[in-house]
Amino acid sequence: MIPGLMEKVIEALKSIFDPEIPVNIYDLGLVYRIEVNESGEVYIDMTLTSPNCPAAQSLPEEVIHKVGELQGVSRVVFNLVWDPPWDPDKMSEAAKLELNML
């Protein structure tokens, strides 16, 4: 794996915000899996807060675009998943604090 690439991918994901919630998609717990291989391919499994999310088109495109722009990334394989369904328990402590849920 390319040194530091996983951290850069996570940093890029933390710069993407759900338009309805003032928290980034990573801390919201929407990203279920990130894998980076030796050739710079990045595999991302992600969900949305609901299937009817108004950002259902824009968020995946933004993820693919921002991660794909990173130096060292040769390809982004994005998979939108619905199982397991997202729930607020998947959020980080920081996200829960931001939303006054603690």
N, CA, C and O atoms as CSV, one atom per row, in Angstrom:
chain,resi,resn,atom,element,x,y,z
A,1,MET,N,N,0.839,-1.186,0.000
A,1,MET,CA,C,0.000,0.000,0.000
A,1,MET,C,C,0.881,1.245,0.000
A,1,MET,O,O,1.971,1.241,0.573
A,2,ILE,N,N,0.422,2.271,-0.623
A,2,ILE,CA,C,1.155,3.532,-0.690
A,2,ILE,C,C,1.115,4.187,0.694
A,2,ILE,O,O,0.031,4.413,1.233
A,3,PRO,N,N,2.279,4.497,1.279
A,3,PRO,CA,C,2.314,5.070,2.626
A,3,PRO,C,C,1.469,6.342,2.730
A,3,PRO,O,O,1.580,7.248,1.904
A,4,GLY,N,N,0.629,6.391,3.757
A,4,GLY,CA,C,-0.170,7.582,4.025
A,4,GLY,C,C,-1.416,7.734,3.172
A,4,GLY,O,O,-2.197,8.662,3.383
A,5,LEU,N,N,-1.619,6.833,2.207
A,5,LEU,CA,C,-2.767,7.010,1.317
A,5,LEU,C,C,-4.094,6.788,2.044
A,5,LEU,O,O,-5.060,7.511,1.796
A,6,MET,N,N,-4.153,5.809,2.928
A,6,MET,CA,C,-5.388,5.573,3.686
A,6,MET,C,C,-5.772,6.821,4.475
A,6,MET,O,O,-6.942,7.203,4.506
A,7,GLU,N,N,-4.785,7.460,5.116
A,7,GLU,CA,C,-5.057,8.666,5.897
A,7,GLU,C,C,-5.566,9.792,5.001
A,7,GLU,O,O,-6.457,10.547,5.390
A,8,LYS,N,N,-4.997,9.903,3.799
A,8,LYS,CA,C,-5.440,10.935,2.857
A,8,LYS,C,C,-6.870,10.673,2.390
A,8,LYS,O,O,-7.652,11.607,2.214
A,9,VAL,N,N,-7.206,9.400,2.192
A,9,VAL,CA,C,-8.571,9.045,1.791
A,9,VAL,C,C,-9.552,9.445,2.897
A,9,VAL,O,O,-10.590,10.048,2.626
A,10,ILE,N,N,-9.218,9.109,4.129
A,10,ILE,CA,C,-10.091,9.460,5.263
A,10,ILE,C,C,-10.223,10.974,5.377
A,10,ILE,O,O,-11.319,11.484,5.609
A,11,GLU,N,N,-9.125,11.691,5.218
A,11,GLU,CA,C,-9.155,13.156,5.263
A,11,GLU,C,C,-10.078,13.712,4.173
A,11,GLU,O,O,-10.842,14.645,4.419
A,12,ALA,N,N,-10.005,13.140,2.977
A,12,ALA,CA,C,-10.875,13.587,1.878
A,12,ALA,C,C,-12.335,13.317,2.221
A,12,ALA,O,O,-13.199,14.156,1.964
A,13,LEU,N,N,-12.616,12.152,2.798
A,13,LEU,CA,C,-13.993,11.817,3.171
A,13,LEU,C,C,-14.519,12.747,4.267
A,13,LEU,O,O,-15.704,13.075,4.305
A,14,LYS,N,N,-13.621,13.159,5.149
A,14,LYS,CA,C,-14.031,14.081,6.217
A,14,LYS,C,C,-14.294,15.487,5.700
A,14,LYS,O,O,-14.797,16.329,6.444
A,15,SER,N,N,-13.964,15.759,4.440
A,15,SER,CA,C,-14.239,17.082,3.866
A,15,SER,C,C,-15.582,17.106,3.139
A,15,SER,O,O,-15.962,18.129,2.568
A,16,ILE,N,N,-16.297,15.988,3.159
A,16,ILE,CA,C,-17.586,15.880,2.470
A,16,ILE,C,C,-18.692,15.860,3.519
A,16,ILE,O,O,-18.670,15.042,4.439
A,17,PHE,N,N,-19.644,16.751,3.376
A,17,PHE,CA,C,-20.715,16.883,4.364
A,17,PHE,C,C,-22.068,16.514,3.782
A,17,PHE,O,O,-22.374,16.832,2.633
A,18,ASP,N,N,-22.865,15.845,4.583
A,18,ASP,CA,C,-24.254,15.595,4.229
A,18,ASP,C,C,-24.925,16.960,4.217
A,18,ASP,O,O,-24.793,17.703,5.190
A,19,PRO,N,N,-25.639,17.319,3.159
A,19,PRO,CA,C,-26.220,18.660,3.074
A,19,PRO,C,C,-27.288,18.960,4.128
A,19,PRO,O,O,-27.596,20.124,4.384
A,20,GLU,N,N,-27.846,17.928,4.731
A,20,GLU,CA,C,-28.902,18.147,5.729
A,20,GLU,C,C,-28.393,18.120,7.161
A,20,GLU,O,O,-29.079,18.566,8.080
A,21,ILE,N,N,-27.180,17.590,7.348
A,21,ILE,CA,C,-26.624,17.433,8.696
A,21,ILE,C,C,-25.233,18.058,8.697
A,21,ILE,O,O,-24.416,17.727,7.838
A,22,PRO,N,N,-24.945,18.949,9.637
A,22,PRO,CA,C,-23.645,19.640,9.623
A,22,PRO,C,C,-22.478,18.794,10.139
A,22,PRO,O,O,-21.676,19.260,10.948
A,23,VAL,N,N,-22.392,17.555,9.668
A,23,VAL,CA,C,-21.333,16.646,10.081
A,23,VAL,C,C,-20.841,15.932,8.825
A,23,VAL,O,O,-21.629,15.625,7.931
A,24,ASN,N,N,-19.541,15.670,8.761
A,24,ASN,CA,C,-18.993,14.995,7.580
A,24,ASN,C,C,-19.448,13.538,7.510
A,24,ASN,O,O,-19.823,12.938,8.517
A,25,ILE,N,N,-19.406,12.986,6.299
A,25,ILE,CA,C,-19.931,11.639,6.076
A,25,ILE,C,C,-19.148,10.566,6.817
A,25,ILE,O,O,-19.707,9.526,7.167
A,26,TYR,N,N,-17.861,10.801,7.062
A,26,TYR,CA,C,-17.049,9.811,7.776
A,26,TYR,C,C,-17.481,9.737,9.238
A,26,TYR,O,O,-17.717,8.649,9.762
A,27,ASP,N,N,-17.586,10.891,9.898
A,27,ASP,CA,C,-17.984,10.906,11.302
A,27,ASP,C,C,-19.458,10.548,11.494
A,27,ASP,O,O,-19.856,10.099,12.569
A,28,LEU,N,N,-20.264,10.745,10.453
A,28,LEU,CA,C,-21.664,10.311,10.524
A,28,LEU,C,C,-21.782,8.787,10.523
A,28,LEU,O,O,-22.827,8.237,10.873
A,29,GLY,N,N,-20.710,8.119,10.131
A,29,GLY,CA,C,-20.743,6.661,10.087
A,29,GLY,C,C,-21.325,6.119,8.800
A,29,GLY,O,O,-21.763,4.970,8.748
A,30,LEU,N,N,-21.335,6.943,7.752
A,30,LEU,CA,C,-21.881,6.502,6.475
A,30,LEU,C,C,-20.904,5.635,5.688
A,30,LEU,O,O,-21.315,4.889,4.799
A,31,VAL,N,N,-19.618,5.730,6.006
A,31,VAL,CA,C,-18.598,4.950,5.306
A,31,VAL,C,C,-18.395,3.651,6.083
A,31,VAL,O,O,-17.951,3.666,7.231
A,32,TYR,N,N,-18.721,2.539,5.451
A,32,TYR,CA,C,-18.638,1.232,6.107
A,32,TYR,C,C,-17.308,0.523,5.868
A,32,TYR,O,O,-16.859,-0.254,6.711
A,33,ARG,N,N,-16.676,0.785,4.723
A,33,ARG,CA,C,-15.422,0.074,4.413
A,33,ARG,C,C,-14.569,0.930,3.497
A,33,ARG,O,O,-15.065,1.549,2.556
A,34,ILE,N,N,-13.275,0.952,3.789
A,34,ILE,CA,C,-12.280,1.567,2.910
A,34,ILE,C,C,-11.136,0.571,2.798
A,34,ILE,O,O,-10.589,0.123,3.806
A,35,GLU,N,N,-10.784,0.232,1.582
A,35,GLU,CA,C,-9.600,-0.601,1.347
A,35,GLU,C,C,-8.763,0.076,0.282
A,35,GLU,O,O,-9.281,0.586,-0.711
A,36,VAL,N,N,-7.455,0.072,0.508
A,36,VAL,CA,C,-6.514,0.635,-0.455
A,36,VAL,C,C,-5.500,-0.456,-0.765
A,36,VAL,O,O,-4.905,-1.034,0.145
A,37,ASN,N,N,-5.300,-0.742,-2.062
A,37,ASN,CA,C,-4.317,-1.781,-2.396
A,37,ASN,C,C,-3.010,-1.160,-2.891
A,37,ASN,O,O,-2.877,0.060,-2.981
A,38,GLU,N,N,-2.052,-2.032,-3.207
A,38,GLU,CA,C,-0.708,-1.597,-3.578
A,38,GLU,C,C,-0.676,-0.750,-4.846
A,38,GLU,O,O,0.217,0.079,-5.020
A,39,SER,N,N,-1.645,-0.958,-5.726
A,39,SER,CA,C,-1.640,-0.207,-6.987
A,39,SER,C,C,-2.439,1.092,-6.902
A,39,SER,O,O,-2.650,1.764,-7.911
A,40,GLY,N,N,-2.881,1.443,-5.691
A,40,GLY,CA,C,-3.585,2.707,-5.512
A,40,GLY,C,C,-5.076,2.646,-5.785
A,40,GLY,O,O,-5.734,3.683,-5.871
A,41,GLU,N,N,-5.616,1.444,-5.923
A,41,GLU,CA,C,-7.064,1.317,-6.063
A,41,GLU,C,C,-7.704,1.461,-4.690
A,41,GLU,O,O,-7.255,0.860,-3.714
A,42,VAL,N,N,-8.765,2.269,-4.629
A,42,VAL,CA,C,-9.458,2.515,-3.371
A,42,VAL,C,C,-10.868,1.959,-3.497
A,42,VAL,O,O,-11.604,2.311,-4.419
A,43,TYR,N,N,-11.235,1.093,-2.570
A,43,TYR,CA,C,-12.572,0.491,-2.535
A,43,TYR,C,C,-13.328,1.089,-1.357
A,43,TYR,O,O,-12.856,1.053,-0.221
A,44,ILE,N,N,-14.503,1.637,-1.639
A,44,ILE,CA,C,-15.300,2.290,-0.608
A,44,ILE,C,C,-16.712,1.721,-0.633
A,44,ILE,O,O,-17.371,1.726,-1.673
A,45,ASP,N,N,-17.173,1.231,0.516
A,45,ASP,CA,C,-18.573,0.869,0.709
A,45,ASP,C,C,-19.161,1.949,1.597
A,45,ASP,O,O,-18.621,2.268,2.656
A,46,MET,N,N,-20.264,2.500,1.154
A,46,MET,CA,C,-20.879,3.614,1.874
A,46,MET,C,C,-22.391,3.504,1.787
A,46,MET,O,O,-22.926,2.925,0.841
A,47,THR,N,N,-23.067,4.051,2.761
A,47,THR,CA,C,-24.514,4.114,2.750
A,47,THR,C,C,-24.947,5.560,2.859
A,47,THR,O,O,-24.111,6.462,2.921
A,48,LEU,N,N,-26.228,5.779,2.883
A,48,LEU,CA,C,-26.803,7.107,3.109
A,48,LEU,C,C,-27.726,7.007,4.316
A,48,LEU,O,O,-28.065,5.907,4.753
A,49,THR,N,N,-28.129,8.139,4.847
A,49,THR,CA,C,-28.988,8.106,6.023
A,49,THR,C,C,-30.331,7.449,5.723
A,49,THR,O,O,-30.953,6.872,6.615
A,50,SER,N,N,-30.781,7.534,4.465
A,50,SER,CA,C,-32.007,6.847,4.046
A,50,SER,C,C,-31.989,6.702,2.528
A,50,SER,O,O,-31.303,7.463,1.845
A,51,PRO,N,N,-32.736,5.733,1.992
A,51,PRO,CA,C,-32.784,5.576,0.533
A,51,PRO,C,C,-33.375,6.798,-0.176
A,51,PRO,O,O,-33.119,7.013,-1.361
A,52,ASN,N,N,-34.157,7.586,0.540
A,52,ASN,CA,C,-34.773,8.781,-0.045
A,52,ASN,C,C,-33.952,10.041,0.185
A,52,ASN,O,O,-34.443,11.152,-0.011
A,53,CYS,N,N,-32.719,9.870,0.595
A,53,CYS,CA,C,-31.845,11.013,0.863
A,53,CYS,C,C,-31.748,11.896,-0.373
A,53,CYS,O,O,-31.475,11.402,-1.466
A,54,PRO,N,N,-31.971,13.211,-0.208
A,54,PRO,CA,C,-31.892,14.106,-1.358
A,54,PRO,C,C,-30.502,14.175,-1.990
A,54,PRO,O,O,-30.359,14.615,-3.131
A,55,ALA,N,N,-29.493,13.749,-1.263
A,55,ALA,CA,C,-28.121,13.777,-1.786
A,55,ALA,C,C,-27.701,12.430,-2.358
A,55,ALA,O,O,-26.509,12.178,-2.534
A,56,ALA,N,N,-28.664,11.563,-2.648
A,56,ALA,CA,C,-28.359,10.217,-3.123
A,56,ALA,C,C,-27.518,10.212,-4.397
A,56,ALA,O,O,-26.741,9.282,-4.613
A,57,GLN,N,N,-27.655,11.213,-5.229
A,57,GLN,CA,C,-26.847,11.296,-6.445
A,57,GLN,C,C,-25.544,12.043,-6.204
A,57,GLN,O,O,-24.483,11.620,-6.664
A,58,SER,N,N,-25.626,13.154,-5.481
A,58,SER,CA,C,-24.457,14.027,-5.353
A,58,SER,C,C,-23.380,13.492,-4.410
A,58,SER,O,O,-22.195,13.644,-4.705
A,59,LEU,N,N,-23.746,12.876,-3.295
A,59,LEU,CA,C,-22.728,12.415,-2.348
A,59,LEU,C,C,-21.820,11.334,-2.946
A,59,LEU,O,O,-20.601,11.456,-2.828
A,60,PRO,N,N,-22.354,10.283,-3.582
A,60,PRO,CA,C,-21.435,9.306,-4.194
A,60,PRO,C,C,-20.518,9.933,-5.243
A,60,PRO,O,O,-19.335,9.600,-5.310
A,61,GLU,N,N,-21.051,10.826,-6.048
A,61,GLU,CA,C,-20.225,11.494,-7.062
A,61,GLU,C,C,-19.117,12.307,-6.414
A,61,GLU,O,O,-17.983,12.318,-6.894
A,62,GLU,N,N,-19.448,12.992,-5.318
A,62,GLU,CA,C,-18.441,13.800,-4.618
A,62,GLU,C,C,-17.359,12.912,-4.005
A,62,GLU,O,O,-16.178,13.260,-4.040
A,63,VAL,N,N,-17.753,11.772,-3.446
A,63,VAL,CA,C,-16.778,10.834,-2.874
A,63,VAL,C,C,-15.821,10.353,-3.963
A,63,VAL,O,O,-14.604,10.400,-3.788
A,64,ILE,N,N,-16.368,9.896,-5.074
A,64,ILE,CA,C,-15.538,9.388,-6.172
A,64,ILE,C,C,-14.602,10.477,-6.683
A,64,ILE,O,O,-13.427,10.218,-6.944
A,65,HIS,N,N,-15.118,11.685,-6.824
A,65,HIS,CA,C,-14.318,12.799,-7.342
A,65,HIS,C,C,-13.190,13.173,-6.376
A,65,HIS,O,O,-12.028,13.249,-6.777
A,66,LYS,N,N,-13.531,13.406,-5.104
A,66,LYS,CA,C,-12.509,13.873,-4.145
A,66,LYS,C,C,-11.445,12.824,-3.873
A,66,LYS,O,O,-10.262,13.155,-3.790
A,67,VAL,N,N,-11.843,11.569,-3.734
A,67,VAL,CA,C,-10.862,10.513,-3.485
A,67,VAL,C,C,-10.047,10.268,-4.758
A,67,VAL,O,O,-8.838,10.048,-4.685
A,68,GLY,N,N,-10.692,10.306,-5.906
A,68,GLY,CA,C,-10.007,10.077,-7.170
A,68,GLY,C,C,-8.960,11.123,-7.498
A,68,GLY,O,O,-8.031,10.848,-8.257
A,69,GLU,N,N,-9.094,12.328,-6.936
A,69,GLU,CA,C,-8.123,13.399,-7.177
A,69,GLU,C,C,-6.842,13.255,-6.359
A,69,GLU,O,O,-5.844,13.916,-6.642
A,70,LEU,N,N,-6.871,12.393,-5.347
A,70,LEU,CA,C,-5.708,12.261,-4.466
A,70,LEU,C,C,-4.521,11.662,-5.209
A,70,LEU,O,O,-4.664,10.733,-6.003
A,71,GLN,N,N,-3.346,12.219,-4.929
A,71,GLN,CA,C,-2.122,11.683,-5.518
A,71,GLN,C,C,-1.913,10.257,-5.017
A,71,GLN,O,O,-1.967,10.000,-3.815
A,72,GLY,N,N,-1.679,9.355,-5.926
A,72,GLY,CA,C,-1.476,7.959,-5.574
A,72,GLY,C,C,-2.696,7.085,-5.817
A,72,GLY,O,O,-2.581,5.859,-5.824
A,73,VAL,N,N,-3.866,7.692,-6.016
A,73,VAL,CA,C,-5.079,6.918,-6.273
A,73,VAL,C,C,-5.171,6.657,-7.777
A,73,VAL,O,O,-5.193,7.588,-8.583
A,74,SER,N,N,-5.224,5.385,-8.135
A,74,SER,CA,C,-5.309,5.026,-9.549
A,74,SER,C,C,-6.755,4.804,-9.995
A,74,SER,O,O,-7.087,4.975,-11.168
A,75,ARG,N,N,-7.609,4.420,-9.041
A,75,ARG,CA,C,-9.004,4.135,-9.373
A,75,ARG,C,C,-9.813,4.096,-8.088
A,75,ARG,O,O,-9.318,3.665,-7.047
A,76,VAL,N,N,-11.064,4.548,-8.165
A,76,VAL,CA,C,-11.980,4.469,-7.028
A,76,VAL,C,C,-13.114,3.533,-7.412
A,76,VAL,O,O,-13.782,3.727,-8.427
A,77,VAL,N,N,-13.321,2.517,-6.584
A,77,VAL,CA,C,-14.439,1.594,-6.774
A,77,VAL,C,C,-15.412,1.876,-5.636
A,77,VAL,O,O,-15.142,1.575,-4.474
A,78,PHE,N,N,-16.547,2.460,-5.998
A,78,PHE,CA,C,-17.533,2.901,-5.018
A,78,PHE,C,C,-18.726,1.961,-5.034
A,78,PHE,O,O,-19.233,1.603,-6.097
A,79,ASN,N,N,-19.167,1.567,-3.856
A,79,ASN,CA,C,-20.308,0.682,-3.729
A,79,ASN,C,C,-21.285,1.275,-2.723
A,79,ASN,O,O,-20.960,1.406,-1.543
A,80,LEU,N,N,-22.481,1.633,-3.183
A,80,LEU,CA,C,-23.533,2.145,-2.299
A,80,LEU,C,C,-24.285,0.952,-1.731
A,80,LEU,O,O,-24.851,0.156,-2.480
A,81,VAL,N,N,-24.293,0.829,-0.415
A,81,VAL,CA,C,-24.915,-0.324,0.243
A,81,VAL,C,C,-26.035,0.135,1.171
A,81,VAL,O,O,-26.028,1.263,1.665
A,82,TRP,N,N,-26.976,-0.738,1.395
A,82,TRP,CA,C,-28.101,-0.436,2.296
A,82,TRP,C,C,-28.170,-1.403,3.465
A,82,TRP,O,O,-29.041,-1.279,4.326
A,83,ASP,N,N,-27.257,-2.361,3.501
A,83,ASP,CA,C,-27.267,-3.340,4.572
A,83,ASP,C,C,-25.883,-3.403,5.192
A,83,ASP,O,O,-24.929,-3.705,4.475
A,84,PRO,N,N,-25.717,-3.141,6.460
A,84,PRO,CA,C,-26.801,-2.838,7.391
A,84,PRO,C,C,-27.288,-1.397,7.213
A,84,PRO,O,O,-26.534,-0.529,6.773
A,85,PRO,N,N,-28.540,-1.158,7.556
A,85,PRO,CA,C,-29.060,0.208,7.445
A,85,PRO,C,C,-28.324,1.139,8.410
A,85,PRO,O,O,-27.906,0.735,9.495
A,86,TRP,N,N,-28.180,2.380,7.991
A,86,TRP,CA,C,-27.529,3.370,8.855
A,86,TRP,C,C,-28.446,3.705,10.019
A,86,TRP,O,O,-29.667,3.752,9.874
A,87,ASP,N,N,-27.837,3.936,11.177
A,87,ASP,CA,C,-28.577,4.476,12.320
A,87,ASP,C,C,-27.620,5.361,13.118
A,87,ASP,O,O,-26.403,5.254,12.965
A,88,PRO,N,N,-28.159,6.226,13.962
A,88,PRO,CA,C,-27.312,7.189,14.683
A,88,PRO,C,C,-26.225,6.563,15.549
A,88,PRO,O,O,-25.255,7.240,15.891
A,89,ASP,N,N,-26.360,5.297,15.911
A,89,ASP,CA,C,-25.320,4.638,16.711
A,89,ASP,C,C,-24.006,4.505,15.950
A,89,ASP,O,O,-22.965,4.276,16.566
A,90,LYS,N,N,-24.029,4.641,14.640
A,90,LYS,CA,C,-22.822,4.523,13.823
A,90,LYS,C,C,-21.978,5.806,13.835
A,90,LYS,O,O,-20.845,5.807,13.354
A,91,MET,N,N,-22.523,6.882,14.377
A,91,MET,CA,C,-21.807,8.164,14.391
A,91,MET,C,C,-20.666,8.144,15.401
A,91,MET,O,O,-20.725,7.455,16.420
A,92,SER,N,N,-19.638,8.909,15.095
A,92,SER,CA,C,-18.515,9.050,16.022
A,92,SER,C,C,-18.953,9.897,17.220
A,92,SER,O,O,-19.981,10.574,17.181
A,93,GLU,N,N,-18.157,9.843,18.270
A,93,GLU,CA,C,-18.435,10.674,19.458
A,93,GLU,C,C,-18.457,12.155,19.080
A,93,GLU,O,O,-19.294,12.915,19.566
A,94,ALA,N,N,-17.525,12.558,18.203
A,94,ALA,CA,C,-17.455,13.960,17.776
A,94,ALA,C,C,-18.740,14.382,17.064
A,94,ALA,O,O,-19.240,15.487,17.270
A,95,ALA,N,N,-19.267,13.492,16.226
A,95,ALA,CA,C,-20.503,13.808,15.508
A,95,ALA,C,C,-21.669,13.922,16.491
A,95,ALA,O,O,-22.502,14.819,16.370
A,96,LYS,N,N,-21.722,13.029,17.440
A,96,LYS,CA,C,-22.802,13.066,18.435
A,96,LYS,C,C,-22.724,14.343,19.271
A,96,LYS,O,O,-23.748,14.942,19.599
A,97,LEU,N,N,-21.508,14.750,19.611
A,97,LEU,CA,C,-21.334,16.010,20.344
A,97,LEU,C,C,-21.798,17.188,19.502
A,97,LEU,O,O,-22.502,18.069,19.997
A,98,GLU,N,N,-21.406,17.208,18.227
A,98,GLU,CA,C,-21.775,18.283,17.315
A,98,GLU,C,C,-23.289,18.422,17.207
A,98,GLU,O,O,-23.812,19.530,17.086
A,99,LEU,N,N,-23.980,17.305,17.251
A,99,LEU,CA,C,-25.443,17.300,17.097
A,99,LEU,C,C,-26.175,17.254,18.433
A,99,LEU,O,O,-27.386,17.040,18.474
A,100,ASN,N,N,-25.430,17.456,19.538
A,100,ASN,CA,C,-26.005,17.448,20.885
A,100,ASN,C,C,-26.762,16.162,21.183
A,100,ASN,O,O,-27.872,16.189,21.714
A,101,MET,N,N,-26.148,15.035,20.833
A,101,MET,CA,C,-26.780,13.745,21.045
A,101,MET,C,C,-26.127,12.974,22.192
A,101,MET,O,O,-26.439,11.801,22.400
A,102,LEU,N,N,-25.233,13.608,22.931
A,102,LEU,CA,C,-24.598,12.950,24.073
A,102,LEU,C,C,-25.092,13.544,25.370
A,102,LEU,O,O,-24.670,13.119,26.445
